[in-house]
Amino acid sequence: MARVPTVERKAEARLDSLPDNAVYRHAYKKMWIAYVLHLVGFGVFGVHRFYLLYYRSACAQLALAIVYVFSGLAVPLVSDAAGIVLVVWLIVDLFLIPGLTRARNATIAADIDTQVEAMR
């Protein structure tokens, strides 16, 4: 059976077809960087999502972290709830990072393809 090309293979094929792939290489998001940002402690603040250009969810994660940090003294119950949600979100993100990275790189490749076609 023939293997169906994955998003990464399609992105690599686009990379080879681009006249100047330096633009793509500069914009390409690396999965290992997202994992490092997530695992060294910055994941609590959504830095890995900012890196992958998912600004809405990154801001939501940052807001949740701020609520968790600053509501601890005033309203401990809110802090506990925010902490639980944040921990669950961080665990789920461990499994979502590969898909988020692939989707972002496919979007970047498509945007570059569109720009190249517009220049022709």
Residue pairs with C-beta under 8 A, 6 or more apart in sequence:
5 13
6 102
7 102
7 103
7 105
7 106
8 102
8 105
10 106
10 109
11 102
11 105
11 106
11 108
11 109
14 24
14 109
14 110
14 112
14 113
15 21
15 24
15 25
15 109
18 24
18 112
18 113
18 116
19 116
23 112
24 108
24 109
24 112
27 108
27 112
28 105
28 108
29 51
29 52
29 53
29 101
29 104
29 105
29 108
30 101
31 97
31 98
31 101
33 51
34 48
34 51
34 52
34 97
34 100
34 101
35 48
35 97
37 43
37 47
37 48
37 51
38 47
38 48
38 90
38 93
38 94
38 97
42 48
43 90
43 93
44 61
44 65
44 86
44 90
45 61
45 62
45 65
46 57
46 58
46 59
46 60
46 61
46 62
46 65
47 58
48 93
48 97
49 55
49 57
49 58
49 61
49 93
49 100
50 58
52 97
52 100
52 101
52 104
53 104
54 100
54 104
61 86
61 89
64 82
64 85
64 86
64 89
65 86
67 78
67 79
67 82
68 79
68 82
68 83
68 86
71 78
71 79
71 82
72 79
